């Protein structure tokens, strides 16, 4: 059954939420979490959220927004984080994106975050640092002089990252390759929003790559590419390899009762080709379409719903 949702000005996250909101589940596993925007929203529904992403910056953000139910940064924490007595630059790679002064701030923030009393408060500090860095990169060399003082920006961000949702669930976040994550995870529903081919190469060549360089403290390019070598996001993934990887993921997900598989048309496989792979394992209950062909994205996004086969008594 094809249920069509035409393009509107709402985001892809709204489309995802509208589809998932029609499903019956208490816990959900998301192997490609990214910035965890949808995941945070699911906590509002009191769902238990099990997040994963191969990037460590995403893992830290998910720990702050999803796994964390109670912790917030206190004024004392902020004072600790803003200590700028150390002017040493340990990771000079950051100078590719930031001035020396801003690099020193980010280096101090990361060092100081380790002084906080637990990992969830540390994750909030990292999350705030990512927001600060992204703010700085929203200016170019012709407008950099107009950005506000970095400490002021950081202080203004604290009330935002301190908006914590307690969904009374034991949420969990991990940093594995997707197939490894899913075989370790038990839940009611898997939502796999499949990355497009070469997405990791695009990330490594984008401004956002600074996040991974900062949280890891080194150039992680080769480590990440090795991790995704046999997975989604690998360099020069053919359509056949992409479909094979999907089959491998689904084969490892048989223990999960319900699947929701999201993907973009022609990236690199068609709707028919993807659904044929899914049908090897389970019947398809519904397929939802968000047509964005008239938007800037210019593509069609699908979510295919596949519940486990019911055994006749």
C-alpha positions as CSV (number, residue, x, y, z in Angstrom):
1,X,0.0,0.0,0.0
2,X,1.4,3.4,-1.0
3,X,0.4,6.3,1.2
4,X,1.5,9.6,-0.4
5,X,2.4,12.7,1.6
6,X,3.1,15.5,-0.8
7,X,5.8,18.1,-0.3
8,X,5.2,20.9,2.1
9,X,7.3,23.4,3.9
10,X,7.7,21.1,6.9
11,X,11.0,19.4,7.4
12,X,12.0,15.8,6.7
13,X,11.9,15.3,10.4
14,X,8.2,16.2,10.5
15,X,7.6,13.6,7.8
16,X,9.5,11.0,9.8
17,X,7.6,11.9,13.0
18,X,4.3,11.8,11.2
19,X,5.0,8.3,10.0
20,X,6.5,6.9,13.2
21,X,3.6,8.4,15.1
22,X,1.2,6.0,13.4
23,X,3.1,3.0,14.6
24,X,2.7,1.1,17.8
25,X,6.0,0.8,19.7
26,X,7.5,1.6,23.1
27,X,11.2,1.4,22.2
28,X,13.1,2.3,19.0
29,X,16.6,1.7,17.7
30,X,18.1,4.3,15.3
31,X,21.4,3.1,13.8
32,X,22.1,6.4,11.9
33,X,21.3,9.0,14.5
34,X,23.1,12.1,13.2
35,X,22.2,15.2,15.2
36,X,19.5,13.3,17.1
37,X,16.8,15.9,16.3
38,X,14.1,13.2,15.7
39,X,15.4,11.2,18.6
40,X,14.9,14.1,21.0
41,X,11.4,14.5,19.7
42,X,10.6,10.9,20.3
43,X,11.4,11.4,24.0
44,X,8.5,13.7,24.2
45,X,6.3,10.7,23.4
46,X,8.0,8.8,26.3
47,X,9.5,6.3,23.9
48,X,12.7,4.5,24.9
49,X,15.3,5.6,22.4
50,X,18.4,3.6,21.5
51,X,20.7,5.7,19.4
52,X,23.8,5.0,17.4
53,X,26.1,6.8,15.0
54,X,29.6,6.0,13.6
55,X,30.7,9.6,14.3
56,X,31.8,10.4,17.8
57,X,30.5,14.0,17.6
58,X,27.0,12.6,17.0
59,X,27.5,10.1,19.9
60,X,28.3,13.0,22.3
61,X,25.2,15.0,21.1
62,X,23.0,11.9,21.6
63,X,24.3,11.4,25.1
64,X,23.4,15.0,25.9
65,X,20.0,15.1,24.3
66,X,18.8,11.5,24.4
67,X,20.6,9.3,26.9
68,X,20.6,12.2,29.5
69,X,17.3,12.5,31.4
70,X,18.3,14.7,34.3
71,X,21.7,16.3,34.2
72,X,22.1,20.1,33.5
73,X,25.1,22.4,33.5
74,X,25.2,24.4,36.7
75,X,26.7,27.9,37.1
76,X,29.7,26.3,38.7
77,X,30.1,24.0,35.8
78,X,30.0,26.9,33.4
79,X,32.7,28.6,35.5
80,X,34.8,25.5,35.2
81,X,34.3,25.3,31.5
82,X,35.2,28.9,30.8
83,X,38.6,28.7,32.6
84,X,41.0,30.0,30.0
85,X,44.3,29.8,32.0
86,X,45.7,27.3,29.5
87,X,46.7,28.7,26.1
88,X,48.2,25.6,24.6
89,X,46.9,24.3,21.3
90,X,47.0,20.5,21.4
91,X,45.1,20.0,18.1
92,X,46.5,22.4,15.5
93,X,44.1,20.9,12.9
94,X,41.4,23.1,14.2
95,X,43.3,26.1,12.9
96,X,42.0,25.1,9.4
97,X,38.6,26.4,10.5
98,X,39.1,28.7,13.4
99,X,41.3,31.6,14.5
100,X,44.0,31.0,17.1
101,X,41.9,32.7,19.8
102,X,38.8,30.6,19.0
103,X,40.8,27.4,18.8
104,X,42.2,28.0,22.2
105,X,38.7,28.5,23.5
106,X,37.5,25.2,22.0
107,X,40.7,23.4,23.3
108,X,40.1,24.7,26.8
109,X,36.4,23.8,26.7
110,X,37.2,20.2,25.8
111,X,39.9,19.9,28.5
112,X,37.7,21.5,31.1
113,X,34.8,19.3,30.3
114,X,36.7,16.4,31.7
115,X,36.6,18.1,35.1
116,X,32.8,17.8,35.3
117,X,31.4,15.3,37.7
118,X,29.9,12.8,35.2
119,X,29.8,11.9,31.5
120,X,26.3,13.4,30.9
121,X,27.4,16.8,32.0
122,X,30.5,16.4,29.9
123,X,28.3,15.6,26.9
124,X,26.3,18.8,27.5
125,X,29.6,20.8,27.4
126,X,30.6,19.0,24.2
127,X,27.2,19.7,22.7
128,X,27.5,23.4,23.6
129,X,30.9,23.5,22.1
130,X,29.7,22.1,18.8
131,X,27.0,24.8,18.7
132,X,29.6,27.5,19.4
133,X,31.8,26.2,16.7
134,X,29.0,26.0,14.2
135,X,28.1,29.5,15.1
136,X,31.6,30.7,14.4
137,X,31.6,28.9,11.0
138,X,28.5,30.7,10.0
139,X,30.7,33.7,9.4
140,X,33.3,33.9,6.6
141,X,36.5,35.9,6.4
142,X,34.6,39.0,5.4
143,X,32.2,38.9,8.3
144,X,34.1,37.2,11.1
145,X,34.7,40.5,12.9
146,X,31.0,40.8,13.5
147,X,30.4,37.6,15.5
148,X,29.9,38.1,19.2
149,X,32.6,37.3,21.8
150,X,32.8,33.5,22.0
151,X,32.4,33.3,25.8
152,X,29.1,35.3,25.5
153,X,27.9,33.0,22.8
154,X,28.7,30.0,25.0
155,X,26.9,31.4,28.0
156,X,23.8,32.2,25.9
157,X,23.7,28.6,24.6
158,X,23.6,27.1,28.1
159,X,19.9,27.6,28.6
160,X,19.2,25.9,25.3
161,X,21.3,22.8,25.9
162,X,19.9,22.6,29.5
163,X,16.4,21.9,28.1
164,X,16.4,18.3,29.1
165,X,13.5,15.9,28.6
166,X,13.0,13.1,31.2
167,X,11.0,10.4,29.5
168,X,11.4,8.1,32.5
169,X,13.1,5.6,30.2
170,X,16.6,4.0,30.1
171,X,17.8,5.5,26.8
172,X,21.1,4.5,25.4
173,X,23.6,5.8,22.9
174,X,26.5,4.0,21.2
175,X,29.3,4.6,18.6
176,X,29.3,1.4,16.4
177,X,29.0,0.6,12.8
178,X,25.3,0.2,12.1
179,X,25.2,-3.6,11.6
180,X,27.2,-4.1,14.8
181,X,24.9,-1.8,16.7
182,X,21.7,-3.5,15.5
183,X,22.8,-7.0,16.3
184,X,23.4,-5.9,19.9
185,X,20.1,-4.1,20.3
186,X,16.6,-5.3,21.4
187,X,13.6,-3.1,20.9
188,X,10.1,-2.9,19.3
189,X,11.0,-0.9,16.2
190,X,14.1,-0.2,14.1
191,X,14.1,3.1,12.2
192,X,16.9,3.0,9.6
193,X,17.2,6.2,7.6
194,X,19.7,4.9,5.1
195,X,22.6,7.2,4.3
196,X,23.2,8.0,0.7
197,X,26.4,6.7,-1.1
198,X,29.6,8.6,-0.4
199,X,27.8,10.5,2.4
200,X,30.9,10.0,4.7
201,X,33.2,11.4,2.0
202,X,31.0,14.4,1.7
203,X,31.1,14.8,5.5
204,X,34.9,14.6,5.6
205,X,35.1,17.4,3.0
206,X,32.5,19.6,4.6
207,X,32.8,22.3,7.3
208,X,31.0,20.0,9.7
209,X,34.1,17.7,9.8
210,X,35.6,20.1,12.4
211,X,33.2,18.5,14.9
212,X,34.8,15.1,14.6
213,X,38.4,16.5,14.6
214,X,37.6,18.4,17.8
215,X,36.0,15.6,19.8
216,X,38.6,13.0,18.8
217,X,41.5,15.3,19.1
218,X,43.1,14.2,15.8
219,X,42.3,13.6,12.1
220,X,39.9,10.7,12.1
221,X,39.5,10.4,8.4
222,X,41.1,7.0,7.9
223,X,39.6,5.5,11.0
224,X,36.1,6.5,10.0
225,X,36.5,5.4,6.3
226,X,37.8,2.0,7.6
227,X,34.8,1.6,9.9
228,X,32.3,2.3,7.1
229,X,34.3,0.4,4.4
230,X,31.8,-2.5,4.3
231,X,28.8,-0.4,5.4
232,X,26.6,2.5,4.2
233,X,28.5,5.7,3.3
234,X,31.5,3.9,1.9
235,X,33.4,5.5,-0.9
236,X,32.2,4.7,-4.4
237,X,29.4,2.3,-3.3
238,X,27.8,0.7,-6.3
239,X,24.0,0.0,-6.3
240,X,24.6,-3.7,-6.0
241,X,26.9,-3.2,-3.0
242,X,24.4,-0.8,-1.4
243,X,21.5,-3.4,-1.8
244,X,23.8,-6.1,-0.4
245,X,24.6,-3.9,2.6
246,X,20.9,-3.4,3.2
247,X,20.3,-7.1,3.1
248,X,23.1,-7.6,5.6
249,X,21.5,-5.0,7.9
250,X,18.1,-6.6,7.7
251,X,19.4,-10.0,8.2
252,X,20.9,-8.9,11.5
253,X,17.6,-7.2,12.5
254,X,15.4,-10.2,12.3
255,X,15.0,-10.2,16.1
256,X,13.3,-6.7,16.0
257,X,9.5,-7.0,15.5
258,X,9.0,-3.9,13.3
259,X,11.1,-2.1,10.7
260,X,10.8,1.4,9.2
261,X,13.3,1.8,6.4
262,X,13.9,5.4,5.1
263,X,15.7,6.2,1.9
264,X,15.9,8.7,-1.0
265,X,14.7,7.6,-4.5
266,X,17.7,6.8,-6.7
267,X,20.3,7.2,-4.0
268,X,21.4,4.8,-5.5
269,X,18.5,2.4,-5.8
270,X,14.9,2.7,-6.8
271,X,11.8,2.1,-4.7
272,X,11.2,-1.2,-6.4
273,X,14.8,-2.4,-5.8
274,X,14.8,-1.5,-2.1
275,X,11.4,-3.0,-1.5
276,X,12.4,-6.2,-3.2
277,X,15.3,-6.6,-0.7
278,X,12.9,-6.0,2.2
279,X,10.4,-8.5,0.9
280,X,13.1,-11.2,1.1
281,X,12.7,-11.0,4.9
282,X,9.2,-9.6,5.5
283,X,6.0,-8.5,3.9
284,X,5.6,-4.7,3.5
285,X,2.6,-3.1,5.3
286,X,2.9,0.4,3.9
287,X,5.1,2.7,2.0
288,X,5.0,6.5,2.7
289,X,6.3,9.1,0.3
290,X,7.3,12.7,0.8
291,X,7.6,14.2,-2.6
292,X,10.2,17.0,-2.5
293,X,10.8,17.2,-6.3
294,X,9.6,20.8,-6.4
295,X,11.8,21.8,-3.4
296,X,15.4,22.7,-3.1
297,X,16.2,19.1,-2.2
298,X,14.6,17.9,-5.4
299,X,14.1,14.3,-4.4
300,X,11.6,11.8,-3.2
301,X,11.9,10.3,0.3
302,X,10.3,7.0,1.3
303,X,9.7,5.2,4.5
304,X,8.8,1.6,4.1
305,X,7.0,-0.2,7.0
306,X,7.7,-3.9,7.4
307,X,6.4,-5.8,10.5
308,X,7.5,-9.4,11.2
309,X,5.5,-12.2,9.8
310,X,2.7,-13.4,12.0
311,X,2.8,-17.2,12.5
312,X,-0.6,-18.8,12.0
313,X,-1.7,-21.0,14.9
